[in-house]
Amino acid sequence: MKYLSFDIEATGLEEDALIIEFGMVPFDAETGIIATELSKHFYIKCPSFESLEPNLNEWVAKHNKELIQKAHKSGIPLETFKTELESYLDSKETKEYFNNERIVLFGKSISAIDLPFLNRDLGWEWMNKQFHHRNLDLSCYTMGLIDMGLLEKGMDSGAKLMEFLEMGEVEHTALEDAVNTAKMYLKLLDKFKTDK
């Protein structure tokens, strides 16, 4: 199947946190090819770091200061992001890649933060119109592999899985994480294929 791997970065995990970065790249699980020529990245406008800092959790304040500053300085408004994302999804290249079928979203732990934030900010009806109601979550897939005894406990963690697959460290930038999540899935598929 073909998927659209995506990732967001936000000002935290709290319900009122803001999306500040979005990255996506299509890939084909059958061929193992990641379509980097169709990748796309956005910074999404947010208030200044200084105004957000009093309410940020410690990890975000320490690790995402530069990202928040970039989003504040060069990010596009949420409505512009929605319009540009829709243009990307409606483009001839994207439609041809996905054979004019509804796109299945893919990511890591997307049901916890990414999809709820996108549904909140872009609208549930808009999301339902643009994307298939099914999605594939790498964390859920790895939990299944753990249950089958094919992976050790804890491998549903992105950092531990990256280490296990000898891929380095998690970048915590949206596009790089979207690409790496697709790579991890493809490596796991290859590792556990039964027709070897």
N, C-alpha and C positions, 0 to 999 in steps of 0.2 A: 504494500500500500504506500501511497504518498501522504506525507504529513507536512504541516507547517509548524516547525519548531519555533517556539517563542519564549521570551523571558522578559520580565519587568524588574526594574529596581524601584524602590519606593522609600519614602521617608520613615518607614517602620513597618511593623506587622499589625499595628493597631487598626481598628475599624475606620478611623478617620485619617489614616495615613494617605499621602499623595503619591500617585505614580509620577516618577521623574525621568524614567528612561524605559524605552521599549525597543527590543530587537527581535528580528524574525528571519528565518531562512527555511526554504522548503527542502525536503529530502525524500529520497525514494528508498524504502526499506528493501525492496526487491533487488535493485541494482547496487545498493550501498553508496549511491552518489548523493552528495550534498550540493544543492544548486546555489553555490555562493554568488553567482551572477544575479540571482534574484533576492539576495539578502537586502534588508532594509533596517535602518536604525533611526530613532528619534529621541531627542531630549524634549521633555515636556515641562513647560514653564511652571515654576513654583515660587513661593515667597523666598526672601533671602534666608541664608543659613542663620544669620543672627536673630531674625524674627522667629524662626522655627526652633532654634537650639534649646530654649527652656523646656520644650515639650518632647524633645527627641529622646529615645532610649539611648543608653550609654554606648552600645555597639554602633548604632547609626551615627551618632555624633562623632565618634572616634574614626570610623572607617569610611563614611560617605560624605564627609564635609566637602571635598573637592567635587564630587558628583553633584551634590545639591547646588553648589556654586555655579557649575556649568549649566545645570538646568535652569537656574534663576536667570543667568546672563544670556544664554543662547537658545533656551527652550522655546518651543512653539505652544500657543494656547491649546488647551484640550480640544476645543471645537475644530481647530485647524488639524490637529493630529487625527481626529476622527475622519475628517474630509480626506486627508492624504492617505490614510489607511484604506478607506473605501475605494479611492482611485487605484491604489495598488491592487486590491482584491478584484476590481473590475477590469484591470488592464488585460490586454490581449495576451501578453506573455504569461501572466499568472493563470488566466483561464485555460490557456493551452496546456500549461504544465499540469494542471489538475484535471484535465480532460472535461472541463466545464461542469465538474461535479462539486458538490458542497465540500468545503475544506474541513479536514479533521485536524484539530489543534493537538499539538504535542508539547510537552514540557516536563519539568521536574517539580513535583508538589504543586501543580497548577490548581488543584481543587481547593487548596487551603487559602491562597492569597491572590494569585494571578487572575483566575477567572472571576472570583467575587469582586475584585477591584475593577476589572474591565466591564462586568455587568453593571456595576454601580455607576461608572463614569461614562460609558458609551451607551448604556441602556440595554436591558435584557432583550427587548424586541429586536433591536439592531443586531446584537450578537447572535440571536437565534436566526435571523435572516441571513447573516453572512457565513455562519459556520455550522457544521454538522452538530447534531445534539450529542453525538458520541465524541469522546476525546481519549487520548492515550497519555497516561501519566507515568513517567519513568519510575517514580517512587513506588507506585502500586505494582508495577511490573517486577521491580527488584524484590519487593516484599513477597511476591509469589515465588520467585526463585529461591528466596530464603526459606520459605515454607516447604519447598520441595527438596531442601538440602543441597541445592546447587551453589548457593552463596552463603557465606558466614553471616551471622547476626551482625547488624550495624551497617551492612552494605547498602541500606536504603539512604544513607547519608551521602550527599554529593561529593564531599571531600574524601570520604573513605573509598567511594567507588572510583573516583578519579585516580586515587593512589593505587588501588587494586589493578586498574587497567593501565597503569603507568602513563598517565596523561598529565602529570604535573598538578598544580593547585587550581582551585576554583578562582576565577577572575573577579567575579562580582561586577561585571559589566554586562549589560543586557545582551548585546549581540554575541559576544564571546561565549557567554553561558548558553545561549540558544544553539550555537554551533557545537559546543562541547557536549551538550545534552544529547544532541542527535548522534554525535560520534560515539558516546557511551552506549547508546541503544544499539547502534550498528555493531559495535564490538561485542556486546552481549549476545546479540543474535548469532553472530559468527561463532562465538565461543560455545554456545549451547545448541547449535544445529544438530538434529538427530541423524541427518543423512550424510555425515562425514565418513 
